[in-house]
């Protein structure tokens, strides 16, 4: 849904820049203003990125950047956290979204 995609984008952006620019409440308010939908975040989890962590993201069928039908955020731990590992995480996120799982 749109909120999941937006939150995934915001989290991935804050992870990439290592600076959190918006709170979840601000991201939710922004998504509501853009979609006109009553969106609520039921649950979430906070993670702290270490040098061995790699995050990949995918937003399916984007109508606007970061605002798609579904969003997936993948967390991998690797001793070789490089561009190849990030590409793998992004590809895994895309395949998870394509599988349209009810839950993982």
N, C-alpha and C positions, 0 to 999 in steps of 0.2 A: 504494500500500500504506500501511499505518498509519504506518510509520516516516517515509516521505516526507511524509505529511500533517503529522505532528507536527513534523518538522524544518522544514518550510515555515512552520508556524505560529510556531515558536520564532524562526526567522529574521525573519519579518515583524514579530513583536512586538518583537524587539530593534531592528529597523530603525525601527519607529514610535516607540519610546521612546528610541532611540539609546543604550540600556543593555543589554548582554548579561547576562541573569540566569541562564542555564544554559549549560553546555558541551554539545557534541554527545554526549559520553559520558553525561552526566546525562540528556539528553533521550531517548537510546536506552534507558537503564536504566528510566526512567519508562514508556516505551512498552512495554517487555517486561513490566513489572509489571502494566500495565493490560490487555494483550492476551493474555499467556501464550504468546506466540509467540517463537521464537528469531530475533530481528531483527539484521541486520548491515548497516552502511553500507558499501557497496563503494567509493564515491568521492564527493568533494564539492569545492566550490569556495568560496572566501571572496571577498566583494566589499566594497568600501568605498563607502558612500553619499556622493554629493556633492549639491550643491544642484540639479543638473540631472537627477538620477536619481529615478525613480519605480518603486516596486515594487507589484505587484498579486498577490493570492493567491486561491486557490480550493481548497476541500476538498470533494470530491464524496461525497454520501451519508453525512454525518456521523452517527455513532452517539453521539458525545460531541463537544464543541467541539474542533475541530482534529484529530479522529481519524476520518477517512473512508476510503473505499476507495482513493481516489487524491488526490494533491495536486499543485497546479501553482503555481509561483512565476514571475512574469513581471517582467523588468527592462526599463524603457524609459528612454531619455534624451530630455529635452525642455527647450527653452528656457522653456516655460511649465509648470513643475511645480506644478500646482494641483489642486483637488478634481476637476475634469473629467478631467485626465490620470490621476489615481489611479483614478477610476471606469472609464476606458478600460482601464487595466491589469488591473483586477479582471474586467472583462467579457471581455477577451482570455483571461485565465487560465481562466474558466469555459468558453469555447468550445473551448479547447485540450483541457481535460478531457473535454468532450462528444465530441470527435473520437476519443478513445481511441487516441492515437498510440503506436506501439511505441517511437519515439525521435524527437527533433527535432534 
